Amino acid sequence: MAKKSATLVMNELMFDKQSKGERVVNLGFGEAGLPVLPSLTKIAAEHLPQNSYPYVQGGAQVRKSISGYFRRRGIASDSELCLTAPGSKAIIYALLLAIQGDLILSRPSWTSYGMQAQLMGKKVVWVDTPEVAGGIPDPSLLQQAIDTDRAEGGNPRILLITNPDNPSGTVSPADALSKLATIAKNNDLTIISDEIYRDLAYDQKQYVSIAELAPERTIVTTGMSKSLALGGWRVGAATFPKNDLGQRLYDSVVGSASEIWSGMAIFLEPVAEYAFAEPQDVRQRVAQSRILHQKVSHAIYEIFEAAGAKVREPNGAFYMYPTFRNTEIAERFGVTDDRQLSSLLLAEKGIATLPGRAFGDKPERMGLRVVTSMVYGTNDEERETTLHSQDPVNEPSVRQALDHVREVLL
């Protein structure tokens, strides 16, 4: 039986504490923390009267826009093999239904991947991440994990990666992805590349998608929840390879969609069409958001590093993943696992985080998923000011959060 997602539980807990007037620095819920771009609000309002059922896969124009989005990023994409959905989560679930076999995940990984596999009775093959980045299994460990699973009667067939990664806020380098692509080809793995944070990679010029390296076996998913802060609007998209595998999986996902969610909200199709076409105001908003996330993430990273945590420097999105095993903080707080540490920080120190076990990690590593994007302000006016600030880390809401975290950890 599935439990409510740990990330959503954290969000609801924040709402509850705020309603009681309690002050908590929210480093727990993975939301982009920014207002809606005005042009998107206008388009949505103009199309609200539309109330007919949509095409399950999305209309021709929005799929053309999605295809162009992917092609501009060097990913081969045909609009006839693109689709929309109410969030990329739904697409990933339908893909896991469509592809037979065990799921290979990096440890740690975003919470929903493993739980979705569990819901459909799939085995998860966990592989630790390399030092260079989270979101991918360590290439030096992957083949052994595949061989072990097969020796135990398993059928490893799906490799699901996140780039940039949630929970670590890191971007996978091209050489690591190349090694994964080779292993996937040698073992006939189908790759799902969740690239919903792609446009928030701090160095866009260096970004490489595994779909460029293994185009014949990679499905790429994305959405508008992160780069455009539209989590509650539920706009997801994907592109499939133009071959027999891609067509078969596409047809299966559309078939599942027709029985589960019918289609994305039809009045949001024009929003998606506009946003994925990337006019000037969209490009500017994404670029501004990227810079903001980078500056604030780096400021929080410096605090965790100074506190003695083992933590990769973030280079994408608005996350980081410090671990506290054998640290002075763990000793000072008297904790021995991630849940104890996360609970103590929330209950006694006023800092909300998520324990690493929610992401499939080992509790004794004392990992915490830290979100850096929920400290930009308490209302849209403050968040907009922070977004446009030349020095966002010294905006009042951000500074107060940084000072509080520094006081607790240092």
TORFI-920449 format. One record per residue: residue number from 0; y, z negated, x of N, C-alpha, C in turn. Coordinates in pm, whole numbers. Atoms other than C-alpha are relative to their C-alpha. Example, Ala and Ser with C-alpha at 12.3 -4.5 7.8 and 13.67 -1.06 7.14 Angstrom:
(0,(-119,0,89),(-450,-780,1230),(120,0,90)),
(1,(-119,6,-82),(-106,-714,1367),(109,-73,-77)),
% end
This chain:
(0,(-120,0,85),(0,0,0),(125,0,88)),
(1,(-122,-11,-80),(338,102,140),(101,-107,-38)),
(2,(-110,92,23),(613,-151,181),(132,76,9)),
(3,(-130,-64,-9),(980,-70,145),(39,17,146)),
(4,(-39,-30,-138),(1116,94,461),(86,-112,57)),
(5,(-75,108,-65),(1245,-165,708),(147,33,13)),
(6,(-141,-38,-13),(1566,34,754),(74,-19,-132)),
(7,(-65,16,130),(1639,34,381),(9,-147,-40)),
(8,(-7,145,24),(1555,-336,355),(121,-58,71)),
(9,(-114,50,-76),(1812,-400,627),(132,38,-69)),
(10,(-122,-43,67),(2074,-196,442),(28,-86,-122)),
(11,(-17,81,120),(2017,-390,122),(35,-145,36)),
(12,(-33,135,-46),(2029,-718,313),(147,-10,38)),
(13,(-142,-2,-36),(2370,-619,448),(87,-6,-125)),
(14,(-76,2,125),(2497,-546,98),(0,-141,-61)),
(15,(13,133,59),(2368,-887,-17),(87,-101,75)),
(16,(-80,94,-78),(2531,-1077,269),(149,25,-17)),
(17,(-141,-33,19),(2859,-893,228),(50,-47,-137)),
(18,(-40,44,134),(2863,-971,-144),(22,-151,-5)),
(19,(-17,145,-7),(2840,-1341,-49),(111,-40,96)),
(20,(-111,29,-90),(3129,-1312,192),(-41,-37,140)),
(21,(45,31,-136),(2916,-1361,503),(37,113,96)),
(22,(-31,-101,-100),(3026,-1182,819),(-120,19,91)),
(23,(110,-36,-88),(2747,-1003,1001),(35,131,68)),
(24,(-18,-126,-71),(2784,-740,1271),(-124,84,-26)),
(25,(113,-81,45),(2564,-466,1130),(-40,100,108)),
(26,(59,-91,-97),(2366,-312,1413),(-141,39,-45)),
(27,(136,-15,50),(2067,-266,1185),(-30,128,-76)),
(28,(31,-112,89),(2101,29,947),(51,131,57)),
(29,(-32,-126,-67),(2096,388,1076),(79,97,-84)),
(30,(-89,-89,75),(2385,537,885),(115,42,90)),
(31,(-103,-54,-90),(2658,752,1040),(132,-74,-10)),
(32,(-114,90,7),(2930,517,914),(136,66,-7)),
(33,(-127,-72,7),(3200,779,845),(22,57,-140)),
(34,(-29,-56,132),(3377,921,537),(-49,144,-12)),
(35,(38,-138,28),(3288,1252,374),(116,93,36)),
(36,(-100,-102,-28),(3472,1559,500),(58,50,-132)),
(37,(-60,-33,130),(3724,1642,221),(-44,134,-58)),
(38,(38,-131,54),(3625,2008,191),(-137,-5,-67)),
(39,(132,12,60),(3268,1906,113),(6,-72,-134)),
(40,(-21,69,128),(3380,1664,-157),(53,96,-105)),
(41,(-60,-98,92),(3585,1942,-314),(-105,99,-50)),
(42,(102,-96,41),(3295,2188,-314),(-100,-65,-95)),
(43,(94,70,87),(3058,1932,-466),(59,-20,-139)),
(44,(-65,24,130),(3311,1846,-740),(10,127,-82)),
(45,(-15,-128,71),(3365,2211,-826),(-131,46,-63)),
(46,(129,-49,48),(2993,2266,-878),(-79,-104,-79)),
(47,(69,104,77),(2907,1943,-1061),(-48,47,-138)),
(48,(49,-44,132),(2883,2124,-1399),(-132,76,5)),
(49,(129,-69,-9),(2580,2317,-1270),(-112,-100,-28)),
(50,(106,95,35),(2274,2156,-1423),(-135,66,-20)),
(51,(130,-65,13),(1994,2413,-1417),(-90,-35,117)),
(52,(93,23,-110),(1683,2376,-1208),(28,101,112)),
(53,(-21,-92,-111),(1723,2526,-859),(-128,74,36)),
(54,(119,-50,-67),(1487,2750,-668),(-60,-115,81)),
(55,(64,111,-71),(1233,2511,-519),(39,1,147)),
(56,(-29,-12,-143),(1299,2641,-166),(148,14,29)),
(57,(-143,-24,-16),(1673,2684,-226),(33,146,-25)),
(58,(-41,-136,29),(1868,2992,-323),(15,84,126)),
(59,(-5,-93,-113),(1896,3300,-104),(120,-24,90)),
(60,(-121,14,-81),(2253,3229,11),(-5,-124,89)),
(61,(5,121,-83),(2194,2874,128),(-105,16,109)),
(62,(103,-21,-102),(1876,2980,309),(50,95,109)),
(63,(-61,-88,-99),(2070,3258,481),(92,-80,92)),
(64,(-89,84,-80),(2326,3001,596),(-79,-90,95)),
(65,(85,86,-83),(2053,2770,726),(-59,81,116)),
(66,(57,-85,-104),(1889,3055,916),(102,31,109)),
(67,(-105,-26,-99),(2220,3141,1082),(28,-122,86)),
(68,(-20,125,-74),(2266,2778,1182),(-102,-12,112)),
(69,(104,12,-102),(1933,2776,1365),(12,110,105)),
(70,(-8,-109,-97),(1981,3118,1525),(113,-21,100)),
(71,(-110,28,-93),(2315,3011,1672),(-40,-102,106)),
(72,(49,99,-95),(2119,2740,1851),(-120,51,80)),
(73,(106,-59,-80),(1869,2978,2005),(-139,-13,-57)),
(74,(129,16,67),(1592,2912,1753),(-24,120,-90)),
(75,(33,-113,86),(1426,3217,1599),(-17,-49,-143)),
(76,(3,49,138),(1474,3186,1224),(22,116,-97)),
(77,(-9,-100,107),(1420,3409,920),(34,-75,-128)),
(78,(-41,71,122),(1594,3310,597),(-113,-12,-101)),
(79,(113,5,92),(1272,3387,409),(-97,-112,36)),
(80,(85,112,-43),(1110,3105,606),(84,-125,25)),
(81,(-82,121,1),(1388,2850,561),(-6,-62,-139)),
(82,(-2,64,131),(1405,2594,283),(89,-123,2)),
(83,(-78,122,18),(1607,2305,148),(-86,-104,-71)),
(84,(71,110,67),(1496,1967,15),(95,-117,-12)),
(85,(-81,122,9),(1640,1631,-92),(-26,-90,120)),
(86,(17,73,-125),(1649,1509,267),(-113,57,84)),
(87,(105,-51,-88),(1440,1604,571),(-126,-86,-7)),
(88,(117,86,18),(1209,1307,503),(-104,67,-89)),
(89,(90,-63,96),(1062,1497,209),(-73,117,65)),
(90,(63,-115,-66),(997,1805,423),(-108,-48,96)),
(91,(99,51,-95),(820,1603,691),(-124,-51,-73)),
(92,(114,48,78),(602,1437,429),(-85,116,-47)),
(93,(74,-117,48),(506,1774,281),(-72,71,114)),
(94,(66,-60,-115),(429,1907,629),(-124,-79,41)),
(95,(115,82,-35),(200,1614,704),(-113,19,-102)),
(96,(101,-33,100),(23,1691,377),(-66,134,29)),
(97,(47,-137,-17),(-12,2056,474),(-87,19,123)),
(98,(71,-19,-127),(-147,2012,827),(-113,-102,10)),
(99,(114,89,-12),(-494,1869,863),(-3,-65,138)),
(100,(22,63,-129),(-576,1621,1139),(88,-120,26)),
(101,(-69,122,-39),(-440,1320,1322),(142,31,50)),
(102,(-141,-12,-39),(-71,1265,1395),(24,-69,133)),
(103,(-36,57,-130),(49,1209,1753),(147,-40,-4)),
(104,(-136,53,2),(358,989,1777),(30,-73,131)),
(105,(-45,83,-112),(558,840,2058),(16,-143,-48)),
(106,(-19,141,30),(574,462,2072),(119,-52,80)),
(107,(-24,10,143),(827,362,1942),(47,133,-61)),
(108,(-47,-115,77),(908,620,1672),(68,-48,-127)),
(109,(-67,33,126),(1123,628,1361),(-101,-48,-103)),
(110,(92,75,86),(969,406,1094),(-79,87,-98)),
(111,(63,-72,110),(888,666,829),(-116,88,44)),
(112,(106,-90,-43),(666,892,1039),(-137,-64,-15)),
(113,(129,67,6),(383,646,1080),(-38,-43,-141)),
(114,(29,43,136),(415,513,727),(-40,117,-88)),
(115,(40,-117,78),(401,863,579),(-144,39,31)),
(116,(138,-30,-37),(82,928,775),(-96,-99,-65)),
(117,(84,104,60),(-59,598,650),(-19,25,-148)),
(118,(8,-24,143),(19,690,290),(-103,107,-35)),
(119,(96,-106,29),(-200,1000,317),(-130,-16,78)),
(120,(126,29,-65),(-477,835,518),(-21,67,133)),
(121,(11,-62,-132),(-401,1005,848),(-2,-106,110)),
(122,(-1,85,-117),(-475,841,1179),(121,33,85)),
(123,(-111,-18,-93),(-179,789,1413),(-49,-29,141)),
(124,(32,16,-141),(-239,841,1784),(131,-34,72)),
(125,(-124,46,-63),(30,636,1961),(-4,27,150)),
(126,(-13,-25,-143),(148,741,2307),(136,-53,45)),
(127,(-126,55,-49),(412,551,2503),(95,110,45)),
(128,(-102,-94,-41),(738,726,2578),(18,-3,152)),
(129,(-29,0,-144),(836,832,2932),(131,-71,28)),
(130,(-126,64,-38),(1121,672,3124),(120,88,-34)),
(131,(-115,-91,13),(1339,983,3082),(61,0,-140)),
(132,(-54,-7,137),(1375,961,2703),(-101,-54,-99)),
(133,(86,33,111),(1239,828,2378),(-17,123,-89)),
(134,(16,-109,96),(1126,1043,2087),(-112,95,31)),
(135,(110,-86,-40),(847,1216,2278),(-108,-84,67)),
(136,(105,69,-76),(507,1103,2408),(12,38,147)),
(137,(-3,-26,-143),(489,1075,2784),(-96,115,32)),
(138,(90,-114,-29),(353,1415,2899),(-115,-37,93)),
(139,(106,40,-92),(152,1241,3171),(-111,-79,-69)),
(140,(98,78,76),(-30,1035,2905),(-59,75,-118)),
(141,(35,-65,127),(-59,1286,2623),(-141,59,2)),
(142,(131,-64,0),(-367,1484,2729),(-112,-103,-5)),
(143,(102,105,3),(-565,1167,2793),(-13,-59,-141)),
(144,(4,54,136),(-468,1036,2448),(-71,97,-95)),
(145,(67,-101,81),(-583,1363,2290),(-150,-3,26)),
(146,(143,1,-35),(-914,1355,2478),(-69,-125,-53)),
(147,(59,126,49),(-973,990,2385),(-20,4,-150)),
(148,(11,-9,146),(-904,1054,2018),(-117,90,-40)),
(149,(111,-91,31),(-1146,1348,2016),(-134,-65,31)),
(150,(125,67,-36),(-1412,1144,2195),(-41,-105,-102)),
(151,(26,101,103),(-1380,883,1921),(-20,62,-138)),
(152,(23,-67,127),(-1433,1144,1651),(126,43,-73)),
(153,(-126,-37,63),(-1066,1210,1579),(27,150,9)),
(154,(-38,-142,4),(-893,1542,1521),(151,12,19)),
(155,(-145,-6,-22),(-546,1537,1684),(53,142,-16)),
(156,(-47,-136,28),(-357,1835,1544),(152,10,-17)),
(157,(-144,-4,30),(7,1734,1481),(75,-80,105)),
(158,(-90,69,-93),(272,1646,1737),(139,-3,-64)),
(159,(-130,17,65),(589,1504,1581),(96,-66,98)),
(160,(-98,55,-94),(892,1452,1804),(137,-8,-66)),
(161,(-138,12,46),(1254,1349,1750),(92,24,118)),
(162,(-89,-34,-112),(1530,1497,1963),(137,43,-53)),
(163,(-2,132,-61),(1774,1326,2000),(-80,-101,-83)),
(164,(95,94,55),(1573,1018,1925),(65,-116,-75)),
(165,(-17,128,66),(1592,737,1677),(-135,-70,16)),
(166,(-100,105,-18),(1546,454,1791),(75,-6,133)),
(167,(-55,25,-134),(1651,510,2153),(135,65,27)),
(168,(-127,-67,-25),(1955,739,2122),(-1,86,125)),
(169,(11,-80,-120),(1825,963,2401),(-41,143,-34)),
(170,(32,-142,15),(1785,1340,2443),(-111,34,98)),
(171,(111,-38,-88),(1462,1482,2582),(39,116,90)),
(172,(-35,-108,-92),(1513,1694,2896),(-96,117,-13)),
(173,(76,-124,17),(1388,2052,2910),(-135,-4,71)),
(174,(127,-2,-73),(1121,1989,3173),(-108,-81,-71)),
(175,(97,80,76),(954,1716,2966),(-47,78,-123)),
(176,(36,-79,118),(963,1939,2657),(-90,117,38)),
(177,(84,-110,-46),(815,2226,2856),(-143,-45,23)),
(178,(135,54,-21),(519,2009,2957),(-68,-27,-134)),
(179,(57,24,133),(469,1904,2594),(-40,131,-66)),
(180,(31,-130,61),(482,2268,2481),(-129,56,56)),
(181,(122,-50,-63),(211,2361,2731),(-123,-74,-52)),
(182,(112,80,52),(-13,2074,2618),(-28,37,-145)),
(183,(18,-38,141),(46,2170,2253),(-73,134,-11)),
(184,(67,-131,1),(-57,2531,2325),(-146,-13,41)),
(185,(137,14,-50),(-366,2426,2520),(-92,-72,-98)),
(186,(79,80,93),(-478,2194,2241),(19,41,-146)),
(187,(-22,-54,135),(-369,2401,1941),(64,-102,-94)),
(188,(-74,95,82),(-126,2139,1815),(114,71,-73)),
(189,(-119,-44,72),(131,2216,1548),(110,-102,26)),
(190,(-112,88,-36),(471,2074,1644),(99,-7,-115)),
(191,(-113,23,90),(721,1923,1404),(111,-61,85)),
(192,(-112,50,-79),(1056,1881,1578),(112,-42,-93)),
(193,(-106,56,85),(1292,1653,1388),(130,1,81)),
(194,(-123,-17,-76),(1634,1762,1510),(124,-31,-84)),
(195,(-111,36,89),(1854,1593,1252),(120,-55,77)),
(196,(-110,51,-82),(2061,1441,1535),(47,101,104)),
(197,(-29,-96,-105),(2086,1759,1740),(148,18,28)),
(198,(-144,-27,-18),(2457,1816,1682),(75,-122,51)),
(199,(-61,120,-56),(2523,1461,1800),(-50,-30,141)),
(200,(31,12,-143),(2371,1515,2146),(132,13,75)),
(201,(-133,5,-63),(2662,1430,2375),(28,122,85)),
(202,(-16,-121,-81),(2604,1727,2607),(-70,115,-72)),
(203,(58,-107,79),(2550,2023,2377),(-51,116,87)),
(204,(39,-114,-84),(2523,2274,2662),(-137,-20,63)),
(205,(127,28,-65),(2220,2101,2813),(-116,-16,-98)),
(206,(105,26,99),(2031,2058,2487),(-98,118,-8)),
(207,(105,-100,19),(1699,2245,2457),(-91,-47,-113)),
(208,(95,30,107),(1481,2258,2147),(-139,44,44)),
(209,(137,-40,-32),(1105,2264,2187),(-38,127,-74)),
(210,(25,-125,73),(1117,2549,1934),(35,122,84)),
(211,(-27,-109,-93),(1263,2763,2212),(-115,20,97)),
(212,(108,-2,-99),(962,2682,2430),(-136,31,-64)),
(213,(125,-26,72),(685,2702,2168),(33,48,-141)),
(214,(-49,-43,132),(834,2909,1884),(-110,31,-100)),
(215,(107,-43,89),(500,3020,1745),(-68,-116,-73)),
(216,(72,114,58),(387,2665,1656),(94,-115,-38)),
(217,(-96,108,24),(708,2467,1589),(77,19,-129)),
(218,(-87,7,118),(872,2377,1260),(113,-95,34)),
(219,(-116,83,-30),(1224,2238,1299),(61,-49,-130)),
(220,(-65,59,117),(1372,2000,1043),(137,-53,39)),
(221,(-135,54,-22),(1733,1894,1007),(57,-44,-134)),
(222,(-65,42,123),(1982,1773,749),(145,-32,25)),
(223,(-142,27,-9),(2337,1664,681),(30,-149,-5)),
(224,(-19,144,10),(2283,1287,679),(72,-59,120)),
(225,(-45,63,-124),(2382,1224,1040),(126,65,55)),
(226,(-117,-64,-62),(2621,1481,1188),(118,8,-96)),
(227,(-108,-5,99),(2820,1498,862),(2,-124,-90)),
(228,(-5,130,68),(2750,1143,739),(-23,10,-150)),
(229,(27,-21,142),(2602,1255,406),(-138,-53,-39)),
(230,(133,55,26),(2297,1030,392),(-34,-12,-147)),
(231,(26,20,142),(2331,954,23),(-3,127,-81)),
(232,(2,-127,72),(2369,1319,-73),(-138,65,7)),
(233,(138,-48,-13),(2013,1396,44),(-7,153,12)),
(234,(5,-144,-29),(2046,1744,196),(-84,20,126)),
(235,(88,-29,-113),(1756,1849,421),(-30,148,8)),
(236,(31,-142,-20),(1653,2184,567),(-104,13,110)),
(237,(100,-27,-103),(1383,2339,783),(-14,149,20)),
(238,(37,-138,-28),(1284,2664,949),(-141,3,57)),
(239,(141,-14,-36),(926,2783,1003),(-19,125,85)),
(240,(22,-118,-84),(785,3027,1260),(-43,121,-84)),
(241,(32,-123,73),(749,3390,1150),(-134,53,48)),
(242,(137,-42,-29),(372,3421,1180),(-90,-57,-110)),
(243,(93,45,104),(60,3339,982),(7,-151,-20)),
(244,(-10,146,10),(85,2967,1063),(125,-39,-77)),
(245,(-125,34,66),(449,2951,959),(-2,33,-148)),
(246,(4,-40,141),(391,3140,634),(-92,-91,-80)),
(247,(93,88,71),(91,2927,541),(60,-137,-24)),
(248,(-60,132,16),(275,2601,604),(120,4,-94)),
(249,(-115,-16,90),(588,2727,430),(-46,1,-145)),
(250,(49,-9,138),(392,2819,119),(-55,-134,-48)),
(251,(55,129,38),(216,2483,123),(111,-101,-29)),
(252,(-111,93,21),(542,2286,157),(72,32,-130)),
(253,(-66,-38,125),(704,2484,-124),(-88,-39,-119)),
(254,(90,40,108),(395,2424,-337),(5,-150,-27)),
(255,(-11,146,17),(408,2049,-273),(134,-37,-62)),
(256,(-134,28,53),(781,2048,-341),(7,27,-149)),
(257,(-5,-35,142),(728,2216,-676),(-64,-107,-87)),
(258,(67,105,77),(506,1926,-782),(61,-137,23)),
(259,(-51,134,-34),(698,1639,-619),(150,-12,-27)),
(260,(-145,17,18),(1075,1699,-609),(71,118,-64)),
(261,(-53,-117,71),(1131,2044,-771),(105,77,79)),
(262,(-102,-68,-78),(1430,2122,-550),(114,-95,32)),
(263,(-120,78,-30),(1748,1991,-395),(97,10,-117)),
(264,(-99,-4,107),(2029,1905,-639),(79,130,7)),
(265,(-54,-135,-4),(2167,2244,-737),(149,2,33)),
(266,(-143,-1,-30),(2535,2144,-714),(29,-26,147)),
(267,(-18,20,-143),(2478,2054,-349),(-34,124,83)),
(268,(29,-123,-74),(2355,2401,-254),(126,65,57)),
(269,(-122,-59,-59),(2711,2535,-214),(56,-85,114)),
(270,(-42,88,-110),(2790,2230,4),(-80,34,124)),
(271,(86,-32,-114),(2492,2305,226),(30,139,55)),
(272,(-31,-136,-44),(2574,2675,236),(126,1,86)),
(273,(-127,6,-74),(2929,2599,351),(-18,-74,133)),
(274,(12,82,-121),(2833,2329,601),(-86,67,106)),
(275,(87,-64,-97),(2548,2519,765),(61,129,55)),
(276,(-72,-116,-54),(2778,2821,803),(99,-41,109)),
(277,(-81,60,-105),(2992,2591,1024),(140,61,15)),
(278,(-141,-39,-15),(3352,2685,946),(74,-100,89)),
(279,(-76,76,-98),(3626,2537,1162),(6,-149,-32)),
(280,(-15,142,31),(3672,2210,973),(-131,-76,19)),
(281,(129,64,-22),(3298,2135,988),(-25,-18,149)),
(282,(20,10,-145),(3278,2211,1360),(88,-109,60)),
(283,(-91,100,-53),(3580,1993,1426),(-45,-141,-37)),
(284,(45,132,43),(3446,1700,1223),(-123,-45,79)),
(285,(121,35,-76),(3108,1710,1397),(36,-35,144)),
(286,(-41,27,-139),(3274,1726,1739),(71,-135,12)),
(287,(-68,129,-1),(3501,1431,1657),(-99,-115,-16)),
(288,(101,103,23),(3206,1231,1530),(-83,-23,125)),
(289,(81,10,-122),(3005,1306,1842),(72,-82,107)),
(290,(-78,71,-100),(3283,1180,2068),(10,-149,-35)),
(291,(-9,139,44),(3327,863,1862),(-131,-73,25)),
(292,(130,65,-19),(2955,784,1862),(-26,-25,149)),
(293,(24,15,-143),(2941,838,2237),(80,-117,57)),
(294,(-86,105,-57),(3233,607,2318),(-45,-138,-45)),
(295,(38,132,49),(3122,321,2096),(-141,-36,46)),
(296,(136,28,-48),(2754,353,2188),(1,-44,146)),
(297,(-2,36,-142),(2837,338,2557),(58,-140,19)),
(298,(-58,134,-12),(3054,28,2508),(-103,-107,-36)),
(299,(102,98,38),(2769,-153,2330),(-115,0,101)),
(300,(104,-10,-104),(2517,-26,2584),(35,-85,121)),
(301,(-42,77,-117),(2719,-186,2864),(-21,-150,-21)),
(302,(22,142,27),(2695,-523,2691),(-148,-36,12)),
(303,(144,28,-8),(2316,-507,2653),(-49,10,143)),
(304,(42,-13,-139),(2274,-388,3009),(45,-122,81)),
(305,(-50,118,-71),(2494,-671,3138),(-77,-125,-37)),
(306,(77,117,45),(2283,-915,2936),(-141,-2,59)),
(307,(129,-1,-66),(1977,-813,3136),(-110,70,-76)),
(308,(101,-73,74),(1798,-606,2873),(-36,129,74)),
(309,(40,-132,-49),(1599,-301,2978),(37,99,-108)),
(310,(-50,-90,103),(1776,-18,2798),(42,132,65)),
(311,(-43,-131,-47),(1818,356,2849),(146,23,-42)),
(312,(-135,-36,38),(2176,481,2852),(-5,107,-109)),
(313,(7,-99,109),(2229,664,2520),(72,129,37)),
(314,(-67,-129,-19),(2310,1035,2536),(-9,89,-123)),
(315,(-2,-72,126),(2282,1130,2173),(-5,-96,-117)),
(316,(2,77,125),(2339,998,1820),(69,-135,15)),
(317,(-69,129,4),(2428,631,1758),(-99,-116,0)),
(318,(104,101,-12),(2131,424,1864),(-20,-40,146)),
(319,(57,34,-130),(1985,239,2158),(-115,-97,-26)),
(320,(122,80,19),(1665,46,2216),(-20,-94,118)),
(321,(21,98,-107),(1695,-259,2443),(-128,-79,-23)),
(322,(115,89,7),(1385,-460,2524),(28,-124,83)),
(323,(-39,130,-56),(1396,-827,2620),(-116,-77,60)),
(324,(113,70,-60),(1054,-911,2762),(38,-48,140)),
(325,(-28,61,-131),(1088,-1145,3062),(149,3,36)),
(326,(-144,5,-25),(1465,-1172,3024),(53,-141,-20)),
(327,(-65,130,16),(1700,-1469,3043),(33,-27,-146)),
(328,(-35,18,142),(1802,-1409,2682),(-121,-51,-78)),
(329,(120,44,71),(1445,-1444,2554),(-30,-146,31)),
(330,(25,138,-40),(1407,-1765,2750),(103,-94,-61)),
(331,(-107,85,54),(1743,-1901,2637),(-16,-22,-150)),
(332,(16,9,146),(1670,-1827,2270),(-136,-57,-39)),
(333,(132,57,30),(1310,-1952,2297),(-85,87,-88)),
(334,(77,-93,84),(1153,-1640,2144),(-105,70,85)),
(335,(109,-66,-72),(832,-1460,2235),(-38,135,-58)),
(336,(28,-134,51),(828,-1151,2015),(123,56,-69)),
(337,(-117,-70,52),(1061,-899,1853),(48,-54,-134)),
(338,(-41,50,132),(1057,-1043,1501),(76,-131,14)),
(339,(-71,127,-22),(1155,-1389,1624),(141,26,51)),
(340,(-132,-29,-57),(1441,-1240,1825),(92,59,-103)),
(341,(-82,-63,102),(1568,-1019,1543),(41,-101,-108)),
(342,(-29,100,104),(1544,-1303,1290),(102,-102,49)),
(343,(-95,98,-54),(1726,-1549,1517),(140,60,10)),
(344,(-132,-63,-13),(2007,-1302,1587),(69,11,-135)),
(345,(-60,-13,132),(2060,-1248,1215),(35,-137,-59)),
(346,(-18,128,68),(2017,-1604,1089),(99,-92,70)),
(347,(-80,97,-74),(2196,-1793,1368),(119,61,74)),
(348,(-104,-61,-82),(2413,-1542,1552),(83,105,-72)),
(349,(-80,-96,77),(2537,-1306,1280),(-5,141,53)),
(350,(18,-137,-48),(2399,-986,1435),(-128,55,-61)),
(351,(116,-62,64),(2166,-759,1239),(-56,111,88)),
(352,(72,-104,-73),(1908,-550,1426),(-135,18,-69)),
(353,(136,-14,49),(1559,-422,1354),(-99,-23,114)),
(354,(99,23,-105),(1253,-541,1548),(-79,126,31)),
(355,(70,-120,-43),(1061,-284,1746),(-129,27,-73)),
(356,(125,-22,71),(741,-338,1551),(18,90,-122)),
(357,(-26,-90,112),(905,-154,1261),(-10,146,42)),
(358,(6,-135,-55),(897,152,1489),(-132,23,75)),
(359,(132,-16,-59),(536,106,1595),(-14,-60,138)),
(360,(7,54,-136),(615,-81,1915),(-79,-131,3)),
(361,(73,124,-20),(427,-376,2059),(97,-118,-9)),
(362,(-95,111,21),(591,-704,1944),(39,-73,127)),
(363,(-29,76,-121),(565,-866,2287),(103,67,91)),
(364,(-103,-66,-79),(799,-605,2436),(140,-49,-40)),
(365,(-127,51,53),(1073,-764,2224),(106,109,-4)),
(366,(-95,-108,16),(1236,-432,2149),(82,-17,-127)),
(367,(-88,0,116),(1531,-407,1910),(61,139,-17)),
(368,(-75,-122,27),(1665,-93,1745),(141,-40,-37)),
(369,(-141,34,17),(2042,-116,1769),(75,124,-47)),
(370,(-83,-108,54),(2275,102,1560),(145,-30,35)),
(371,(-138,23,-46),(2630,151,1687),(105,55,-93)),
(372,(-95,-76,83),(2789,343,1399),(51,-73,-123)),
(373,(-40,71,122),(2836,76,1134),(113,-99,25)),
(374,(-107,95,-35),(3124,-104,1307),(137,68,0)),
(375,(-124,-78,-9),(3394,162,1257),(109,-45,-96)),
(376,(-99,48,95),(3565,-13,969),(-66,-50,-126)),
(377,(55,56,124),(3520,-188,637),(29,87,-121)),
(378,(-29,-93,109),(3658,97,424),(25,138,61)),
(379,(-15,-136,-50),(3708,472,448),(130,20,76)),
(380,(-127,-16,-72),(4070,440,558),(-14,-49,145)),
(381,(21,51,-136),(3972,225,858),(-93,91,79)),
(382,(95,-87,-69),(3680,452,942),(66,132,41)),
(383,(-72,-124,-34),(3902,759,930),(94,-23,118)),
(384,(-88,33,-113),(4149,590,1163),(-78,-11,129)),
(385,(85,12,-119),(3870,501,1404),(-47,136,48)),
(386,(49,-134,-36),(3739,857,1394),(103,78,79)),
(387,(-105,-80,-63),(4074,1003,1499),(70,-74,115)),
(388,(-64,78,-105),(4165,729,1746),(-34,54,139)),
(389,(24,-37,-139),(4206,817,2114),(-76,-110,74)),
(390,(65,115,-65),(4070,471,2198),(-76,-80,-107)),
(391,(66,64,115),(3821,383,1923),(-57,-138,31)),
(392,(61,131,-30),(3665,88,2108),(102,-113,-13)),
(393,(-102,103,19),(3997,-94,2070),(59,-1,-140)),
(394,(-37,14,141),(4034,-33,1698),(-53,-136,-48)),
(395,(33,139,35),(4020,-376,1525),(-145,-26,-37)),
(396,(136,25,45),(3682,-344,1356),(-101,15,114)),
(397,(91,-22,-113),(3511,-205,1665),(14,-113,102)),
(398,(-25,103,-99),(3673,-457,1898),(-59,-134,-43)),
(399,(56,126,49),(3575,-752,1677),(-152,-2,14)),
(400,(146,-7,-12),(3213,-634,1672),(-43,-12,146)),
(401,(34,6,-142),(3203,-579,2048),(18,-141,55)),
(402,(-26,135,-49),(3356,-918,2116),(-107,-98,-48)),
(403,(101,90,55),(3106,-1091,1888),(-134,19,72)),
(404,(127,-27,-67),(2804,-920,2045),(5,-50,145)),
(405,(-16,45,-140),(2937,-995,2394),(-9,-153,7)),
(406,(1,146,0),(2990,-1361,2306),(-142,-54,-19)),
(407,(136,46,27),(2635,-1397,2173),(-92,26,118)),
(408,(96,-40,-103),(2457,-1213,2454),(37,-45,139)),
(409,(-43,35,-134),(2667,-1308,2753),(53,-142,11)),
% end
